[in-house]
Amino acid sequence: AGSTNVAASGLRLWLKADEMVQSNGVALTRWPDRSGWGHDATQAVNSLAPFYVEGALCGKPAVDFDGVNDCLAGQIGSVSGAVSVIAVCRFDKLTQPSGDSDYVMRIGENTALRHMSISRCATGYAADWDNAYYSWMGSCSYKGPVLDGQRWMIVSAVHGATGVSHAVWVNGQSEPAEAYTGTLQLSGALELGRYANGGTPNHKSWLQHIAQKNWGVTPC
């Protein structure tokens, strides 16, 4: 059901739960970046950090965000080219409640809404959007496939630098996704487990692995 092997060329972020030395149930304040760029995801406040959990996925560890205030954040540089993201993730809720969208990650400039995310839509947001993947670009959200709850998935999203672009794969299968016309210009800000620099919503889910590749990037 897909693979998490990631080519090294163009890699700017690679977070792997199974390559950390941690104790089970301990708050994770630093998730080391394995891309070689040093773009670690961190949390300075211990009570706001997610937990490291052993044996969460086929004997491998994962990181558990509580959906209340857990978050890890970092920087990946100024992004002006195409962006690809692969996440091994699990949404805790079987169905998203009304008004409660969950976010695995966000990369980009929130103030200008020039960013992308891997998100699962709240029930009742719009017709046929319940539990669907979506990503922001400009002031609009763009819908993709329905994402199952309480199930581990490999979600891959590709965003082009200019023109019409947006492609999504779930467990290695290509899925329909709404295309947008625009230019992807990101600040390189990274958030895992929440959205909008401390705003809501936070997501109650698990993250085992995330990798990000881009082209036209200025490293931090």
N, C-alpha and C positions, 0 to 999 in steps of 0.2 A: 504494500500500500504506500508506494512512494519511497523516497530516500532523502536523508538529510545530509548527504555528501555535498560539499560546497567547494567549487573551484577557487583556488587562491587568488587568481587574477581579478583585480578590482574589488577585493574584499575589504570592507572598512569597519565591520563590526561582526564579532562571532562570540556569542555567549553560550556556553555549554555547561549545564548543571552537573554533568558526569565528569567534568575535569576540575572540580573544586574539591578542596580538602576541608570539609565542614563536619560538624556533629549533627546528628539527627535532631530536628526540632529547634535548632538555634536560629536566631534572627540573622538574616543575611544583609549586612550593611555594605558589602562590596561584591559585585559580580565581575570577575576579571574578564577582560576582552582578550580572546585568543586570536584575533586577526593580525596582531603584531603592531597595531597602531596605538595601543594603550587607551582605548576609549571605554574604560570601565564604567559600569552603571553602579551608582553609589547612593547611600542614604545616611546622612549625618546623625539622624535621630533614631536611636535604637527601637523605640516604640512604634515608629512608622515603617520599619523594615519588614519585608515578607519573611517567611520561614523556609528553611531548607529541609526537605523531607526525603528520607531515603526510601528506595523501593517503590516510588510512586508510579512508574511506567516500565513494565516489563523488567523489573529489577533495577532500573536506573532511577536516580534521584530527580527531583523537580523542585521548583520554587513556588510556594503557595502564597498568593496575595489575598488578603482578608476581605476585600470589597468595601472596606470602611475608610481606611486612610493609608494603607500600605502603598509604597511607591519606590522605585529606583529611577534615577535620572542621570543624564550625562550629555556629552557632546560628541558628534562625529565629524565636525567640520562643516564648511559651507558647501552645500550641494547645488549644483547647477545643471546636472545631467540626469540621465535615466537612473531609476532606482528600482532595485529588486529586493524583496524581503521574504525570508522563509521563517516561519514560526511553528514549533511543535507546541501545541497548546490544548487546554481543556477548559471549557466553560462549565462552572459548577451548577448553574441553574438549568433545569431541563427545558424550561421556556422562560424567555425574558419577560419580567413583569412590565406593566404599563409605566412609562416614564423612566425606565431603567435600562439603558444601553450599557454594554460592557466593552471595555477596551483592553486589548492585549498590549498594544504599543502605539506610540505616536512619534513621528519624526517631522520636525519642521517648525515654522514660525507661527505660533498661535495668534498673535495680534493681527496679522494680515490674512489669517486663514490659508496660508500657503504651506500646507502640510499634507501628509498622508497618514493613514492609520489602518490597523486591522481591528475591526469593531464588529459587534453583534447587536442588531437593532432591537429596541424595545417593542413590545407588543402595542399595536394601535397607533404607531407613528404615522404610517401611511398604508394605503391598500397594498397588500402582498409584500410588505416589508417585515412582517413579524419574524424575528430570529435570523434575519438575513445579514450577511456580510455587507459592510459599507465602508467607504473611505471619503474623507473630505478633500475638496479641491476648490479653492476660491471660497465662495459663500454657499456652495451647494454640496450635497452628499450624493454619492454614486453607488448604486446597489449592485450586489453580486449574489451568489448562491446562498441558500439557507444553510446555516451552520448548526449542526446538532449540539445539544447540550449533554453534559455528563459523558463525554466521549473524547478520547484523545484524537487529534487531527494534525496533519501537516498542511498548513495554509501558506501558499505562495502567492505573492502579489507583485506585479510588474507595472511600473509607471514610467512612461516615456518622457523625454525632456521637453518636447514640443509637439503640437498637433494633437490629433485624436489618439488617445492611448489609455489603456487600462486592461490588464489581463489577470485572471485569478485561477489558481489550481487548488483543489482540495484532495489530499491523499494521492497526488500525482495525476488527477483527472482534470482536464480543462473544463471550466465552468463559465456560463454566461456572466458578463459584467458590463454595466453601463459605461460607455466611453465618455470622455470629456475632451473639450478643445481648450487648450491653454498651455501655459508654460509652467513647469514645476520648478519653483525656486524656494529652496528650503534653507533655514538657518543652521540646520544640523543638530538642533536640540532634540534630545531623546528622552522619552518617558515610558516606563513600563508599569502597568498596573493602574494608571489613571490618565486623565486627559485635562488639558487646559491649566497647567501650572498650579496645581493645588485645588482646582475647581472640581466639580462633580461631572460625570459619575466616576467612581472607582470601580474596578472589576473584581468579582469574586471568581477566580479561576487559577489555573496552574500553568506554568511555563517551564518547559524542559530545555528548550533550545531556540535561539534566534540568530539569524545571520542576515547581514545587510551588505549588498554590493551596489556600487554606483560608479558612474563615469563623469568626468568633469568636476571632480571634487577638490577642494582646498582643505588639507588636513588641519586640525587644531594644533 
